[in-house]
Amino acid sequence: MATLTKTRKEKLSIYLARDSHKPISELIRLDNVKRPIQLNLPDTELAELYIKIQPPKTVPPWTKIFTDSNQVESEEFGTSSNVGAVLVVIVAGSTFVLSFGMGFHLIKQEAIERDFGLKVTLNSVDPDKLRSLDKASYDHNPLNSRTQSTRDVDIFNLHLDSESEMLYAITGVSQVDLFGSHVTGRDALTIAVETDLANLPKILLESVQRYRAKLPAKFSWVEDINRVRDLDEVEVLDMELDSHFELGQYDGFWLGEPEVVDWESQIGYSFHMSSRAVRHVVLSLNDYLVYLEGAVPSVEAMKHHVVHVNNSEYKSVKSWPVYRCLYAEISYGSDQYILRNGIWYKVNQDFVTRVDDYLASLNVHPYQFPIYNHDREEDYNQHVVANDSSFCLMDKKNIKIGGIYDKLEHCDLIRNGNEFIHVKLYRSSSTLSHLFSQGFVAAEAFIKDEWYRERLNPKLPASIKLQAPKDRPDPSNYHVVYAIATTKNIPDELPFFSKVTLKNALKTLVALNYQISLAKIDVDPLLLMKKKCKPKL
């Protein structure tokens, strides 16, 4: 009976160098490798193997708890070593680095092409036969996560929202014979194939051709928004930011909180914590410029200067670098870039246009809200109710629902019994993203959840209580209003990421058949200039 021999597959992790003209010393760490071994590979301009120098073999330190007692011999634990190597190959003018074992530690990450493997994979897999993906949200609280399937599915069955999440890595069934049965891509292209050294150049050539190819239509959205991870590109964008500062061009720049904070427990912001420091009720770029006393702002200075959140005792309860609070939208070359929360993003102009076109059809609410000149939103809401009997107050009437939201405020105000109004003083993109998300969650719960309506009903004024809270309301009879207190034109001048969150909220509300509109509340200019100082003892 013939014995079947299983063909060995080689796992290859392939990186592409960003600049093929730079010396190898800028691509890998040469201080920890042996002298390179020259390899003879067909159709290559260079092929060198760099093997990591092995450290002396040692017994792991955790074994001492056993060996010091003389009850266990150290030989029982064996020895440890980290074997690794990298192979540098130049083919058709492109430089590749292949890592083996622990060899990836030798690669200088700043020298490799980011997302090379991801793009090759997207151009190599069957879109309907995917196994896993790594994704990251770009909302006000960025999250990284992985979703996997035990069978082949398309990308949306892996629960990725193409308009609010970025794709970082993906694994799927290969459509390229040279790449084997499955392919995985992130920065590196990872495949397991039956191959030998002589066949490597063909694989590398195929990979770089697919990297340079246009993405298939089903994956075209991947390039809508990308986090800029190339350190050189980040440096160039920071320099472009400095150029705007030097010319006094601040359009599209503003300061805002980089995360959602409890505004009810703080009295303002300061750029230092001395006893004479001015506390600003609203965080603004103009106040930072005043703090600089005529000096030109710069990225370097913003990374060192700090914004302090002050509590009622004039103590710092939270702080961020000014750079992290800066929101900036700039054009560089033919591309649009956004700085938010200290991170640069590259945004496809077509995506910007699609979002703006969608929001252009959003209705503007006809009601003229009173001017906003209050320190706290709850004071403003009470002012509205006190001056117009068509409103009733819902602010702070939270419903404990458990789950990810824990407790939910249905809205801030209800007008004429059927307008659910959510009020927010514009402070930052994170503020608005939170507002839009909370609005559609409450509206969805009101329609879909009988349990929620039964707990909401006792909090409603007698005149507008639901007669039968168990019965599903007709959403077309209700109106969701986002009322934003701001000096900006809305929605045109909203931060881009807030526009995306608003667009996604609107899609859900439209699908539920709600009426929706946006309202602008004018802000008293004196509020924006209002400052506080620590009282003298």
C-alpha positions as CSV (number, residue, x, y, z in Angstrom):
1,M,0.0,0.0,0.0
2,A,1.5,3.3,-1.1
3,T,2.2,5.9,1.6
4,L,0.8,9.3,1.0
5,T,3.2,12.1,1.7
6,K,1.8,15.5,2.6
7,T,3.4,18.3,0.7
8,R,4.8,20.9,3.0
9,K,3.4,24.4,2.8
10,E,5.5,27.5,3.5
11,K,4.0,30.4,5.4
12,L,5.1,33.6,3.8
13,S,4.7,37.1,5.3
14,I,5.5,39.6,2.6
15,Y,6.1,43.3,3.2
16,L,6.7,45.9,0.5
17,A,9.3,48.6,1.1
18,R,8.0,52.2,0.7
19,D,11.2,53.3,-1.0
20,S,13.2,50.8,-3.1
21,H,16.1,53.2,-3.5
22,K,17.0,53.4,0.2
23,P,19.8,51.2,1.6
24,I,18.9,48.0,3.4
25,S,20.2,49.5,6.6
26,E,17.0,51.8,6.6
27,L,14.8,48.8,6.0
28,I,15.9,46.3,8.7
29,R,18.0,46.4,11.9
30,L,21.4,45.2,10.9
31,D,22.9,45.4,14.4
32,N,21.2,42.1,15.4
33,V,21.9,39.9,12.3
34,K,24.6,37.8,11.0
35,R,26.4,38.6,7.7
36,P,23.9,38.3,4.8
37,I,23.8,35.1,2.7
38,Q,23.5,35.8,-1.0
39,L,20.8,33.7,-2.7
40,N,20.4,32.9,-6.4
41,L,16.8,33.6,-7.3
42,P,15.7,33.8,-11.0
43,D,14.7,37.3,-12.3
44,T,15.8,39.2,-9.2
45,E,18.2,42.1,-8.9
46,L,19.0,41.1,-5.3
47,A,18.2,38.3,-2.8
48,E,19.8,38.4,0.6
49,L,19.0,36.4,3.7
50,Y,19.6,38.0,7.1
51,I,19.5,35.7,10.1
52,K,18.9,37.0,13.6
53,I,21.9,36.5,15.9
54,Q,20.8,34.0,18.6
55,P,21.0,35.0,22.2
56,P,22.7,32.6,24.6
57,K,20.4,29.8,25.5
58,T,19.0,30.3,29.0
59,V,16.6,28.7,31.4
60,P,13.4,30.9,31.6
61,P,13.5,33.0,34.8
62,W,10.1,31.8,36.0
63,T,11.6,28.2,36.5
64,K,13.5,29.4,39.6
65,I,10.5,29.1,41.7
66,F,10.9,25.3,41.2
67,T,14.6,24.9,40.8
68,D,15.6,27.0,43.8
69,S,13.9,24.5,46.1
70,N,16.1,21.7,44.6
71,Q,13.0,19.6,43.9
72,V,13.2,20.1,40.2
73,E,16.3,20.0,38.0
74,S,16.7,22.9,35.6
75,E,17.3,20.5,32.7
76,E,13.7,19.5,32.9
77,F,12.6,22.8,31.6
78,G,14.8,22.7,28.5
79,T,16.1,26.0,27.0
80,S,14.6,28.8,25.0
81,S,15.7,30.8,21.9
82,N,14.1,33.1,19.4
83,V,14.9,32.0,15.9
84,G,14.2,34.5,13.1
85,A,15.3,35.7,9.7
86,V,14.3,38.1,6.9
87,L,14.8,37.7,3.2
88,V,15.2,40.9,1.2
89,V,14.3,40.5,-2.5
90,I,14.3,43.2,-5.2
91,V,12.2,42.3,-8.2
92,A,11.4,44.6,-11.1
93,G,12.4,47.6,-9.1
94,S,10.4,46.8,-6.0
95,T,11.9,45.8,-2.7
96,F,10.2,43.1,-0.6
97,V,11.0,41.9,2.9
98,L,9.8,38.4,3.8
99,S,9.9,37.6,7.5
100,F,10.3,34.1,9.0
101,G,9.9,33.1,12.6
102,M,10.7,36.0,14.9
103,G,12.3,37.9,12.0
104,F,9.5,40.6,11.9
105,H,11.2,42.2,14.9
106,L,14.1,43.1,12.6
107,I,11.9,45.1,10.2
108,K,11.8,48.9,10.6
109,Q,8.0,49.6,10.6
110,E,8.4,53.1,9.3
111,A,10.1,51.8,6.2
112,I,7.3,49.5,5.0
113,E,4.2,50.3,2.9
114,R,1.2,50.4,5.1
115,D,-1.9,48.4,4.1
116,F,0.1,46.7,1.3
117,G,-1.3,43.2,2.3
118,L,-4.8,44.5,2.8
119,K,-5.0,46.0,-0.7
120,V,-3.4,42.9,-2.3
121,T,-5.9,40.7,-0.4
122,L,-8.9,42.8,-1.4
123,N,-7.8,42.3,-5.1
124,S,-7.3,38.6,-4.6
125,V,-10.2,37.2,-2.6
126,D,-13.7,36.1,-3.5
127,P,-15.9,38.9,-2.0
128,D,-18.5,36.4,-1.0
129,K,-16.0,34.0,0.7
130,L,-14.5,35.8,3.6
131,R,-13.6,34.4,7.0
132,S,-12.5,37.3,9.3
133,L,-11.8,41.0,9.4
134,D,-10.3,43.5,11.8
135,K,-12.0,46.8,11.9
136,A,-11.8,50.1,13.8
137,S,-14.6,52.7,14.3
138,Y,-13.9,56.4,13.9
139,D,-16.6,57.7,16.0
140,H,-16.1,59.7,19.2
141,N,-14.8,56.6,21.1
142,P,-12.6,54.7,18.6
143,L,-12.9,50.9,19.0
144,N,-10.8,48.1,17.5
145,S,-12.5,44.7,17.0
146,R,-12.3,41.4,15.1
147,T,-15.2,39.4,13.6
148,Q,-14.9,35.9,12.4
149,S,-17.0,33.3,10.7
150,T,-16.7,29.5,10.7
151,R,-17.9,29.5,7.1
152,D,-17.4,31.6,4.0
153,V,-19.5,34.8,4.0
154,D,-19.6,38.2,2.4
155,I,-18.1,41.3,4.2
156,F,-21.4,42.7,5.5
157,N,-22.2,39.4,7.2
158,L,-19.1,40.0,9.2
159,H,-20.9,43.0,10.6
160,L,-19.0,45.9,9.2
161,D,-20.6,49.3,8.7
162,S,-18.9,50.8,5.7
163,E,-19.7,54.4,6.7
164,S,-18.6,54.3,10.3
165,E,-15.8,51.7,10.4
166,M,-12.4,51.3,8.7
167,L,-11.1,48.0,7.6
168,Y,-7.6,47.1,8.8
169,A,-7.2,43.4,7.9
170,I,-9.1,40.7,6.1
171,T,-8.9,36.9,5.4
172,G,-10.7,35.1,2.7
173,V,-10.6,32.4,0.0
174,S,-8.0,33.1,-2.6
175,Q,-8.8,33.5,-6.3
176,V,-5.1,33.5,-7.2
177,D,-3.4,30.1,-7.6
178,L,0.0,31.5,-6.7
179,F,-1.4,32.6,-3.3
180,G,-2.7,29.2,-2.3
181,S,-6.2,28.5,-0.8
182,H,-6.5,31.5,1.6
183,V,-5.0,34.9,1.8
184,T,-4.7,37.4,4.7
185,G,-3.8,41.0,4.4
186,R,-2.9,43.8,6.7
187,D,0.5,45.6,6.3
188,A,1.9,42.2,5.3
189,L,0.4,39.8,2.8
190,T,0.3,36.4,4.5
191,I,-0.2,33.2,2.5
192,A,0.6,29.5,2.9
193,V,1.7,27.9,-0.3
194,E,3.6,24.9,-1.8
195,T,6.6,26.7,-3.1
196,D,10.4,26.8,-3.2
197,L,12.9,29.7,-3.5
198,A,12.9,29.7,-7.3
199,N,9.1,30.4,-7.4
200,L,9.2,33.3,-5.0
201,P,9.8,36.0,-7.6
202,K,6.6,35.1,-9.4
203,I,4.6,35.4,-6.2
204,L,6.2,38.8,-5.4
205,L,5.5,40.1,-8.9
206,E,1.9,39.0,-8.7
207,S,1.5,40.7,-5.3
208,V,2.8,44.1,-6.3
209,Q,0.7,44.1,-9.5
210,R,-2.4,43.4,-7.4
211,Y,-1.4,46.1,-5.0
212,R,-1.3,48.7,-7.8
213,A,-4.6,47.6,-9.3
214,K,-7.9,49.4,-8.7
215,L,-10.0,47.8,-6.0
216,P,-13.1,45.9,-7.2
217,A,-16.4,47.8,-7.0
218,K,-17.6,45.8,-4.0
219,F,-14.6,47.0,-1.9
220,S,-14.4,50.6,-3.3
221,W,-15.7,52.0,0.0
222,V,-12.6,50.9,1.8
223,E,-10.8,54.0,0.5
224,D,-13.5,56.4,1.6
225,I,-11.6,57.1,4.9
226,N,-8.2,55.9,5.9
227,R,-6.3,56.6,9.0
228,V,-2.9,58.1,8.0
229,R,-0.3,55.7,9.5
230,D,2.7,56.7,7.4
231,L,4.9,58.7,9.7
232,D,6.4,60.7,6.9
233,E,2.9,61.6,5.7
234,V,1.8,62.6,9.2
235,E,4.9,64.8,9.5
236,V,4.1,66.5,6.1
237,L,0.5,67.2,7.3
238,D,1.7,68.7,10.6
239,M,4.0,70.9,8.6
240,E,1.1,71.9,6.4
241,L,-0.8,72.7,9.5
242,D,2.1,74.9,10.7
243,S,2.0,76.7,7.3
244,H,-1.7,77.6,7.9
245,F,-0.9,78.9,11.3
246,E,2.0,81.1,10.0
247,L,-0.4,82.6,7.4
248,G,-3.1,83.1,10.0
249,Q,-5.5,80.8,8.0
250,Y,-7.8,79.3,10.6
251,D,-10.8,78.4,8.5
252,G,-11.8,74.9,9.2
253,F,-9.9,74.8,12.5
254,W,-11.4,74.9,16.0
255,L,-10.8,73.5,19.5
256,G,-13.2,71.1,21.1
257,E,-13.2,68.3,23.7
258,P,-11.8,65.1,22.2
259,E,-14.2,63.0,24.2
260,V,-17.6,63.2,25.8
261,V,-17.3,64.9,29.3
262,D,-19.8,65.7,32.1
263,W,-20.4,69.4,31.5
264,E,-22.6,69.7,34.5
265,S,-19.8,69.0,36.9
266,Q,-17.3,71.5,35.5
267,I,-17.1,75.2,35.3
268,G,-14.7,75.7,32.4
269,Y,-11.4,75.3,30.7
270,S,-7.9,76.8,31.3
271,F,-4.6,76.5,29.6
272,H,-2.7,76.5,32.9
273,M,-3.6,76.1,36.6
274,S,-2.1,79.1,38.3
275,S,-4.3,81.0,40.8
276,R,-4.8,83.7,38.2
277,A,-5.6,81.4,35.3
278,V,-8.7,82.4,33.3
279,R,-11.4,79.7,33.0
280,H,-13.2,79.7,29.7
281,V,-16.9,78.6,29.7
282,V,-16.5,77.4,26.1
283,L,-13.3,75.9,24.6
284,S,-12.3,77.9,21.6
285,L,-9.3,78.4,19.3
286,N,-9.5,82.2,19.8
287,D,-8.9,81.8,23.5
288,Y,-5.9,79.7,22.9
289,L,-4.5,82.4,20.5
290,V,-5.0,85.0,23.3
291,Y,-3.1,82.6,25.7
292,L,-0.2,82.6,23.3
293,E,0.2,86.4,23.7
294,G,1.0,87.0,20.0
295,A,3.2,83.9,19.5
296,V,2.3,81.9,16.3
297,P,0.7,78.6,17.2
298,S,2.6,75.4,16.1
299,V,2.1,71.7,16.2
300,E,5.1,71.3,18.5
301,A,3.7,73.9,21.0
302,M,0.2,72.4,20.9
303,K,1.6,69.0,21.8
304,H,3.1,70.5,25.0
305,H,0.4,73.0,25.9
306,V,-2.4,71.5,28.0
307,V,-6.2,72.1,28.2
308,H,-7.4,71.6,31.8
309,V,-11.1,70.8,32.7
310,N,-11.8,72.7,35.9
311,N,-14.3,71.5,38.5
312,S,-16.3,73.9,40.8
313,E,-13.3,74.1,43.1
314,Y,-11.1,75.3,40.3
315,K,-9.1,72.1,40.3
316,S,-8.0,70.2,37.2
317,V,-10.1,67.0,36.9
318,K,-9.1,66.1,33.3
319,S,-6.6,67.4,30.8
320,W,-5.5,66.9,27.2
321,P,-2.8,68.2,25.0
322,V,-4.1,71.2,22.9
323,Y,-3.1,69.2,19.8
324,R,-5.5,66.5,20.8
325,C,-8.3,69.1,21.1
326,L,-7.6,70.6,17.7
327,Y,-10.0,69.7,14.9
328,A,-8.7,70.7,11.4
329,E,-9.9,70.0,7.9
330,I,-7.3,70.8,5.2
331,S,-6.8,70.1,1.5
332,Y,-3.3,68.9,0.5
333,G,-2.7,68.0,-3.1
334,S,-5.9,66.6,-4.4
335,D,-6.8,65.0,-1.1
336,Q,-8.9,66.0,1.9
337,Y,-7.4,65.4,5.4
338,I,-9.0,65.7,8.8
339,L,-7.2,65.9,12.2
340,R,-9.3,64.8,15.1
341,N,-8.3,63.6,18.5
342,G,-4.6,63.8,17.5
343,I,-5.1,61.5,14.6
344,W,-4.9,62.3,10.9
345,Y,-7.5,60.8,8.4
346,K,-7.5,60.9,4.7
347,V,-11.0,61.3,3.2
348,N,-12.0,60.4,-0.3
349,Q,-13.5,63.5,-1.9
350,D,-16.3,61.4,-3.5
351,F,-17.3,60.3,0.0
352,V,-17.4,63.9,1.3
353,T,-19.7,64.8,-1.7
354,R,-22.0,61.8,-1.0
355,V,-22.4,62.8,2.6
356,D,-23.0,66.5,1.8
357,D,-25.6,65.6,-0.9
358,Y,-27.5,63.4,1.5
359,L,-27.7,66.1,4.2
360,A,-28.7,68.8,1.7
361,S,-32.3,67.3,1.7
362,L,-32.6,67.6,5.5
363,N,-35.4,69.8,6.6
364,V,-34.8,73.0,8.6
365,H,-37.2,73.3,11.6
366,P,-39.3,76.5,11.2
367,Y,-39.5,77.3,15.0
368,Q,-37.3,80.2,16.1
369,F,-35.7,78.9,19.4
370,P,-34.6,81.5,22.0
371,I,-31.0,82.7,21.9
372,Y,-28.7,80.4,23.9
373,N,-26.9,82.4,26.7
374,H,-26.8,79.9,29.5
375,D,-23.9,78.2,31.2
376,R,-25.7,74.8,31.4
377,E,-28.0,73.1,28.9
378,E,-30.5,72.3,31.6
379,D,-30.9,76.0,32.4
380,Y,-31.6,76.7,28.7
381,N,-34.2,74.0,28.5
382,Q,-36.0,75.3,31.5
383,H,-35.9,78.8,30.0
384,V,-37.5,77.5,26.8
385,V,-40.3,75.8,28.7
386,A,-40.9,78.8,31.0
387,N,-41.4,81.1,28.0
388,D,-43.5,78.9,25.7
389,S,-46.4,76.7,26.9
390,S,-46.2,74.5,23.8
391,F,-43.0,72.9,25.3
392,C,-42.7,70.4,28.2
393,L,-39.5,69.5,29.9
394,M,-37.9,66.0,29.6
395,D,-34.4,66.9,30.5
396,K,-32.9,64.6,33.2
397,K,-35.9,62.2,33.1
398,N,-33.7,59.2,32.4
399,I,-35.0,55.7,31.8
400,K,-32.8,52.9,33.1
401,I,-32.7,50.4,30.2
402,G,-29.5,48.4,31.0
403,G,-27.3,47.1,28.2
404,I,-24.7,49.3,26.4
405,Y,-26.6,52.6,27.1
406,D,-27.5,51.8,30.7
407,K,-29.9,54.8,31.0
408,L,-31.5,56.8,28.2
409,E,-32.8,60.3,28.1
410,H,-35.7,60.2,25.7
411,C,-35.2,63.8,24.6
412,D,-34.7,67.3,26.2
413,L,-37.9,68.9,25.2
414,I,-41.3,67.8,23.7
415,R,-43.2,70.4,21.7
416,N,-46.9,70.1,20.8
417,G,-46.9,66.6,22.2
418,N,-45.2,65.0,19.2
419,E,-41.9,66.8,18.6
420,F,-39.0,65.1,20.3
421,I,-36.3,67.8,20.5
422,H,-32.7,67.1,21.4
423,V,-30.7,70.2,22.4
424,K,-27.0,70.5,22.5
425,L,-24.5,73.4,22.6
426,Y,-21.9,72.7,19.9
427,R,-18.6,72.0,21.6
428,S,-16.9,69.4,19.4
429,S,-17.5,66.6,16.9
430,S,-17.7,64.1,19.8
431,T,-20.5,66.2,21.4
432,L,-22.6,66.1,18.2
433,S,-21.9,62.4,17.5
434,H,-23.1,61.6,20.9
435,L,-26.2,63.7,20.4
436,F,-27.1,62.1,17.0
437,S,-26.6,58.6,18.3
438,Q,-28.6,59.1,21.5
439,G,-31.5,60.7,19.4
440,F,-31.9,57.8,17.1
441,V,-31.5,55.2,19.9
442,A,-34.4,56.8,21.8
443,A,-36.6,57.2,18.7
444,E,-36.0,53.5,17.8
445,A,-36.8,52.3,21.3
446,F,-40.0,54.4,21.3
447,I,-41.3,52.6,18.3
448,K,-39.9,49.1,18.8
449,D,-39.9,48.5,22.5
450,E,-43.1,48.1,24.5
451,W,-41.1,47.8,27.7
452,Y,-39.5,51.2,27.0
453,R,-42.8,53.0,26.3
454,E,-44.3,51.7,29.6
455,R,-41.4,53.2,31.5
456,L,-41.5,56.4,29.5
457,N,-45.2,57.1,29.9
458,P,-45.1,58.0,33.6
459,K,-42.5,60.6,32.8
460,L,-44.7,62.3,30.2
461,P,-46.9,65.2,31.1
462,A,-50.6,64.2,31.6
463,S,-51.6,66.1,28.4
464,I,-49.5,63.9,26.1
465,K,-49.4,60.5,27.8
466,L,-49.8,57.5,25.6
467,Q,-53.3,56.1,25.9
468,A,-52.2,52.6,25.2
469,P,-48.4,52.3,25.7
470,K,-48.4,48.7,24.8
471,D,-49.6,49.5,21.2
472,R,-46.9,50.4,18.7
473,P,-47.1,54.2,17.8
474,D,-47.2,55.4,14.2
475,P,-43.8,57.0,13.8
476,S,-45.1,59.3,11.0
477,N,-47.0,61.1,13.7
478,Y,-43.8,62.1,15.5
479,H,-41.0,64.4,14.7
480,V,-37.3,64.1,15.8
481,V,-35.6,67.5,16.0
482,Y,-31.8,68.0,16.5
483,A,-31.5,71.5,17.9
484,I,-27.8,72.7,17.9
485,A,-26.7,75.9,19.5
486,T,-23.8,77.2,17.4
487,T,-22.4,80.1,15.4
488,K,-21.8,77.8,12.4
489,N,-24.0,77.2,9.4
490,I,-25.6,73.8,9.8
491,P,-25.3,71.2,8.5
492,D,-22.7,72.6,6.0
493,E,-20.1,73.6,8.6
494,L,-20.5,70.6,10.9
495,P,-17.3,68.5,11.5
496,F,-17.2,65.8,8.8
497,F,-17.3,62.9,11.2
498,S,-20.4,64.5,12.9
499,K,-22.0,64.7,9.4
500,V,-21.3,61.0,8.9
501,T,-22.9,60.1,12.3
502,L,-25.9,62.4,11.5
503,K,-26.3,60.8,8.1
504,N,-26.3,57.3,9.6
505,A,-28.8,58.4,12.3
506,L,-31.1,59.9,9.6
507,K,-31.0,56.7,7.5
508,T,-32.3,54.8,10.6
509,L,-35.0,57.4,11.4
510,V,-36.1,57.6,7.7
511,A,-36.4,53.8,7.6
512,L,-38.6,54.0,10.8
513,N,-40.8,56.6,9.0
514,Y,-40.2,59.5,11.4
515,Q,-40.3,63.1,10.4
516,I,-36.8,64.6,10.9
517,S,-35.4,68.1,10.9
518,L,-32.4,70.2,12.1
519,A,-32.7,73.4,14.0
520,K,-30.1,76.1,14.6
521,I,-30.1,77.9,18.0
522,D,-28.3,81.2,17.9
523,V,-25.6,81.7,20.6
524,D,-25.2,84.9,22.5
525,P,-21.7,86.2,21.6
526,L,-21.2,87.2,25.2
527,L,-21.4,83.6,26.3
528,L,-18.5,82.7,24.0
529,M,-16.4,85.4,25.7
530,K,-17.5,84.6,29.2
531,K,-14.7,83.9,31.6
532,K,-14.3,83.0,35.2
533,C,-11.4,83.5,37.6
534,K,-10.7,81.7,40.9
535,P,-12.1,83.8,43.8
536,K,-9.5,85.2,46.1
537,L,-9.5,83.7,49.5
